[in-house]
Amino acid sequence: MAAVSLSVSTVKPLGDRVFIKISESEEKTAGGILLPGAAQEKPQIGEIVQVGPGKRNDDGSKQTMDVSVGDKVLYSKYAGTDIKLGSDEYVLLSEKDILAVVS
């Protein structure tokens, strides 16, 4: 899937979505073999940089988010929309696609 390129200064997610800065991918295997860019897998770990206000419940109240800005998270492999801002890569995804908070 191609990444969307944006030239904006801020991105504010809506609803229960989060904006995550993707961590750098591994350039070496465990055995020390250098991987070319095409062979590197898309990382599934990133740091949350923006959080939406939360999902709206049926009664109109907002459900609070379980994650916050600065959390390092593990997310589903094919979830969200890839976004490129300058040279940095981000992913915009729903909170339900986050699998775990890692440290």
Summary of the structure (lengths in Angstrom):
residues: 103
radius of gyration: 15.2
end to end distance: 28.6
largest distance: 55.0
contacts: 247
relative contact order: 0.31
helix: 6%
strand: 40%
